[in-house]
Amino acid sequence: MKLQDVTSEVLKRAYIPGSRFIPNPLTSKCVWLRKEADKLIKELIKSRYSSKDEQENDFLGFLLSSTLTQKQIEDECRVFSTAGYETISIALSWAFILLGTHTEWQDKAREEIDEVLKGNQPSFEILGQLKILNMIVNETLRMYPPAPIVARQAEEDIRLEGVDIPGGTTFLMPILAIHYDKELWGDNAAEFDPSRFAEGASKSSRHPKAFMPFTYGPRMCLGMNFALLEIRLVLATILQKFTFVTSPIYKHDPLYTLTMKPGKGAQVIFKKI
């Protein structure tokens, strides 16, 4: 089992007070995987320090040239190694499934891409002009957010909707439930409809912050802009070169661990244009 999957199983038991202090094979596995991951990260950093490529123009080189402490660098590497690629690949999988099912939106996006790019490769500067593509990405993230549930902790005593929450209390934010709330998104909340984002994310629902795939505030996702850029870039490139449909053998079975992925895979048939 991967660290993410083991951690997810451990978190499911966190609702039982004191359960994390009871020795069992699952928590032992989680501790072992964490130690192995930390060991690999430290070895990678040590190797870079001892090589001539310390200032190499990549993410690790950027961290090493910063004023961060050793522990902060290790923490950043840990975050990006666990959340820096899988969430993006999962979002792309859902986008392919949705566009392979709703091919009319695939056609609209491709028409826009051909008109704007005129056969050229997509670039950072031009991606902002692809309005339909951006609408599709936002709707994909609404229906299948990278983290369906996130945890937050109250720093001080607060009163929320008549409920007293003591400082230090950890509570869960059900992002997926918020994204499917009909009071916020209308009766078609469960349907794929990128047009709801035609006027931007803040006007897509009945509340300006109902769309929160990366959450908000100082603890929002650090890699939001990078993730959006990479997702749009990959989709634009694929749509330029391929048409695709969801395979007849695809079974819709979203699987929730720490992320929400296609439980039985994303079977999509691609055809080169």
VEXDREN-2710 file (C-alpha; in Angstrom, 1 decimal):
% VEXDREN-2710
k/r/px/py/pz
1/MET/0.0/0.0/0.0
2/LYS/1.2/3.5/-0.7
3/LEU/1.7/6.1/2.1
4/GLN/-1.4/8.0/0.9
5/ASP/-3.6/5.0/1.1
6/VAL/-2.3/3.9/4.5
7/THR/-2.7/7.4/5.8
8/SER/-6.3/7.5/4.6
9/GLU/-7.1/4.3/6.4
10/VAL/-5.5/5.6/9.6
11/LEU/-7.5/8.9/9.3
12/LYS/-10.7/6.9/9.0
13/ARG/-10.1/5.5/12.5
14/ALA/-9.3/8.9/13.9
15/TYR/-13.0/9.4/14.8
16/ILE/-12.5/6.8/17.6
17/PRO/-10.9/8.7/20.5
18/GLY/-7.4/7.3/21.4
19/SER/-7.4/4.9/18.5
20/ARG/-4.1/6.3/17.1
21/PHE/-2.3/5.3/20.3
22/ILE/-3.3/1.6/20.0
23/PRO/-0.6/-0.4/18.3
24/ASN/-1.8/-2.2/15.1
25/PRO/-0.3/-3.3/11.8
26/LEU/-1.8/-0.4/9.9
27/THR/-0.4/2.4/12.0
28/SER/2.9/0.5/12.1
29/LYS/2.9/0.4/8.3
30/CYS/2.2/4.1/8.1
31/VAL/5.1/4.9/10.5
32/TRP/7.4/2.7/8.5
33/LEU/6.4/4.3/5.1
34/ARG/6.8/7.8/6.6
35/LYS/10.4/6.9/7.8
36/GLU/11.3/5.5/4.4
37/ALA/10.0/8.5/2.6
38/ASP/11.9/10.9/4.9
39/LYS/15.0/8.8/4.4
40/LEU/14.8/9.1/0.6
41/ILE/14.2/12.9/0.8
42/LYS/17.2/13.4/3.1
43/GLU/19.4/11.3/0.8
44/LEU/18.3/13.3/-2.2
45/ILE/19.0/16.6/-0.5
46/LYS/22.4/15.3/0.7
47/SER/23.3/14.1/-2.8
48/ARG/22.5/17.5/-4.3
49/TYR/24.5/19.3/-1.7
50/SER/27.5/17.1/-2.5
51/SER/27.2/17.5/-6.2
52/LYS/28.0/20.3/-8.6
53/ASP/24.3/20.6/-9.5
54/GLU/23.3/22.2/-6.2
55/GLN/22.0/25.3/-8.0
56/GLU/20.3/23.3/-10.8
57/ASN/17.3/25.1/-12.2
58/ASP/14.6/22.9/-10.7
59/PHE/12.3/22.8/-7.7
60/LEU/15.0/21.4/-5.3
61/GLY/17.6/23.8/-6.6
62/PHE/15.2/26.7/-5.9
63/LEU/14.7/25.4/-2.3
64/LEU/18.4/24.9/-1.7
65/SER/19.2/28.5/-2.9
66/SER/16.5/30.0/-0.6
67/THR/16.8/31.0/3.1
68/LEU/14.7/28.0/4.3
69/THR/16.1/25.8/7.0
70/GLN/17.0/22.1/6.4
71/LYS/13.7/21.0/8.0
72/GLN/11.6/23.4/6.0
73/ILE/13.3/22.2/2.8
74/GLU/12.5/18.6/3.8
75/ASP/8.9/19.5/4.6
76/GLU/8.5/21.2/1.2
77/CYS/9.9/18.1/-0.6
78/ARG/7.6/15.9/1.4
79/VAL/4.5/17.9/0.4
80/PHE/5.4/18.0/-3.3
81/SER/6.4/14.3/-3.4
82/THR/3.0/13.3/-2.0
83/ALA/0.7/16.0/-3.5
84/GLY/2.7/17.5/-6.4
85/TYR/1.9/15.0/-9.1
86/GLU/-0.9/12.6/-8.2
87/THR/-3.5/15.2/-7.7
88/ILE/-2.8/16.7/-11.1
89/SER/-2.8/13.3/-12.8
90/ILE/-6.1/12.4/-11.1
91/ALA/-7.6/15.8/-12.2
92/LEU/-6.5/15.1/-15.8
93/SER/-8.0/11.6/-15.6
94/TRP/-11.4/13.0/-14.6
95/ALA/-11.2/15.7/-17.4
96/PHE/-10.6/13.0/-20.0
97/ILE/-13.5/10.9/-18.7
98/LEU/-15.9/13.9/-18.6
99/LEU/-14.8/15.2/-22.1
100/GLY/-14.9/11.7/-23.4
101/THR/-18.5/11.4/-22.2
102/HIS/-19.6/14.9/-23.1
103/THR/-18.0/15.2/-26.5
104/GLU/-19.8/18.3/-27.4
105/TRP/-17.7/20.2/-24.9
106/GLN/-14.6/18.5/-26.2
107/ASP/-15.5/19.8/-29.7
108/LYS/-16.0/23.3/-28.3
109/ALA/-12.7/23.3/-26.5
110/ARG/-10.8/22.0/-29.6
111/GLU/-12.4/24.6/-31.9
112/GLU/-11.3/27.4/-29.5
113/ILE/-7.8/26.0/-29.2
114/ASP/-7.4/25.7/-33.0
115/GLU/-8.7/29.3/-33.4
116/VAL/-6.4/30.8/-30.7
117/LEU/-3.3/28.7/-31.1
118/LYS/-3.4/28.3/-34.9
119/GLY/-1.4/25.1/-34.7
120/ASN/1.3/26.5/-32.4
121/GLN/2.2/25.0/-29.0
122/PRO/0.3/26.3/-26.0
123/SER/2.2/28.8/-23.8
124/PHE/1.7/30.3/-20.4
125/GLU/0.8/33.7/-22.0
126/ILE/-1.9/32.2/-24.3
127/LEU/-3.6/29.8/-21.9
128/GLY/-5.5/32.7/-20.3
129/GLN/-7.3/33.3/-23.6
130/LEU/-8.8/29.8/-23.7
131/LYS/-12.0/30.6/-21.9
132/ILE/-13.9/27.4/-22.7
133/LEU/-10.9/25.3/-21.7
134/ASN/-10.7/27.1/-18.4
135/MET/-14.4/26.6/-17.8
136/ILE/-14.0/22.9/-18.4
137/VAL/-11.1/22.7/-16.0
138/ASN/-13.0/24.5/-13.3
139/GLU/-16.1/22.3/-13.7
140/THR/-13.9/19.2/-13.5
141/LEU/-12.4/20.5/-10.3
142/ARG/-15.9/21.3/-8.9
143/MET/-17.1/17.8/-9.5
144/TYR/-13.9/16.0/-8.5
145/PRO/-11.9/18.3/-6.3
146/PRO/-8.3/17.2/-5.5
147/ALA/-9.1/16.8/-1.8
148/PRO/-12.9/16.1/-1.2
149/ILE/-12.4/16.8/2.5
150/VAL/-9.8/18.9/4.3
151/ALA/-9.1/19.3/8.0
152/ARG/-8.7/22.7/9.8
153/GLN/-8.1/23.6/13.4
154/ALA/-9.7/26.5/15.3
155/GLU/-7.0/28.7/16.7
156/GLU/-9.3/30.2/19.3
157/ASP/-12.8/29.8/20.6
158/ILE/-15.4/30.6/18.0
159/ARG/-19.1/30.5/17.5
160/LEU/-20.3/29.3/14.1
161/GLU/-23.9/29.1/13.1
162/GLY/-24.9/28.9/16.8
163/VAL/-22.4/26.2/17.6
164/ASP/-19.5/26.9/20.1
165/ILE/-16.2/25.5/18.8
166/PRO/-13.4/25.5/21.4
167/GLY/-9.9/26.6/20.3
168/GLY/-7.8/23.7/19.3
169/THR/-10.7/21.7/17.9
170/THR/-10.0/20.0/14.6
171/PHE/-13.0/19.9/12.2
172/LEU/-13.5/18.8/8.6
173/MET/-14.5/20.9/5.6
174/PRO/-16.7/18.8/3.2
175/ILE/-15.6/20.4/0.0
176/LEU/-17.3/17.7/-2.2
177/ALA/-20.6/18.3/-0.4
178/ILE/-20.3/22.0/-0.8
179/HIS/-19.6/21.6/-4.5
180/TYR/-22.8/19.5/-5.0
181/ASP/-25.1/21.6/-2.8
182/LYS/-28.2/22.5/-4.9
183/GLU/-28.8/25.6/-2.8
184/LEU/-25.5/26.9/-4.0
185/TRP/-25.3/25.4/-7.6
186/GLY/-28.9/24.9/-8.6
187/ASP/-30.8/21.8/-9.5
188/ASN/-28.2/20.6/-12.0
189/ALA/-25.4/20.6/-9.3
190/ALA/-24.7/16.9/-10.1
191/GLU/-24.4/17.5/-13.8
192/PHE/-21.4/18.4/-15.9
193/ASP/-22.0/22.0/-17.1
194/PRO/-18.9/24.1/-17.7
195/SER/-21.1/27.0/-18.8
196/ARG/-21.8/27.8/-15.1
197/PHE/-18.2/29.3/-15.1
198/ALA/-18.8/31.5/-18.1
199/GLU/-18.5/34.6/-15.9
200/GLY/-15.7/33.4/-13.7
201/ALA/-15.4/31.3/-10.6
202/SER/-16.8/33.9/-8.2
203/LYS/-20.0/34.2/-10.2
204/SER/-20.4/30.4/-10.9
205/SER/-22.7/29.8/-7.9
206/ARG/-24.9/31.7/-5.4
207/HIS/-22.0/32.3/-3.1
208/PRO/-18.7/33.8/-4.3
209/LYS/-16.6/31.3/-2.4
210/ALA/-18.6/28.1/-3.0
211/PHE/-16.0/27.0/-5.5
212/MET/-13.1/25.9/-3.4
213/PRO/-11.1/23.0/-4.9
214/PHE/-7.9/24.5/-3.4
215/THR/-9.6/26.0/-0.3
216/TYR/-9.1/29.6/0.7
217/GLY/-7.0/31.6/3.1
218/PRO/-3.4/31.3/4.3
219/ARG/-3.6/27.5/4.3
220/MET/-4.9/27.2/0.7
221/CYS/-3.1/24.9/-1.6
222/LEU/0.5/26.1/-2.2
223/GLY/0.6/24.6/-5.7
224/MET/-2.7/25.9/-7.0
225/ASN/-1.4/28.1/-9.8
226/PHE/1.1/25.5/-10.9
227/ALA/-1.6/22.8/-10.9
228/LEU/-4.0/24.9/-13.0
229/LEU/-1.2/25.7/-15.4
230/GLU/-0.2/22.1/-15.9
231/ILE/-3.7/20.8/-16.3
232/ARG/-4.6/23.4/-18.9
233/LEU/-1.3/22.9/-20.7
234/VAL/-1.7/19.1/-21.0
235/LEU/-5.4/19.3/-22.0
236/ALA/-4.7/22.0/-24.7
237/THR/-1.8/19.9/-26.1
238/ILE/-3.9/16.6/-26.1
239/LEU/-7.0/18.3/-27.7
240/GLN/-4.8/19.7/-30.5
241/LYS/-3.7/16.2/-31.5
242/PHE/-6.3/13.7/-30.4
243/THR/-10.0/13.1/-30.2
244/PHE/-11.2/10.7/-27.5
245/VAL/-14.2/9.0/-26.1
246/THR/-14.9/7.1/-22.9
247/SER/-14.5/3.4/-23.4
248/PRO/-17.6/1.1/-23.2
249/ILE/-15.8/-0.8/-20.5
250/TYR/-15.5/2.2/-18.2
251/LYS/-17.2/1.8/-14.9
252/HIS/-18.0/5.0/-12.9
253/ASP/-16.8/4.2/-9.4
254/PRO/-15.1/7.2/-7.7
255/LEU/-12.7/6.0/-5.0
256/TYR/-12.0/8.2/-2.0
257/THR/-8.7/7.9/-0.2
258/LEU/-7.1/11.3/0.6
259/THR/-7.9/12.2/-3.0
260/MET/-10.8/11.0/-5.2
261/LYS/-9.7/8.9/-8.2
262/PRO/-11.5/6.6/-10.7
263/GLY/-11.8/3.5/-8.7
264/LYS/-11.8/1.1/-11.6
265/GLY/-9.4/3.1/-13.8
266/ALA/-10.0/5.7/-16.6
267/GLN/-10.5/3.8/-19.8
268/VAL/-10.5/6.3/-22.6
269/ILE/-10.0/5.6/-26.3
270/PHE/-7.8/8.1/-28.1
271/LYS/-7.6/8.7/-31.9
272/LYS/-5.0/10.8/-33.5
273/ILE/-6.3/13.7/-35.5
END
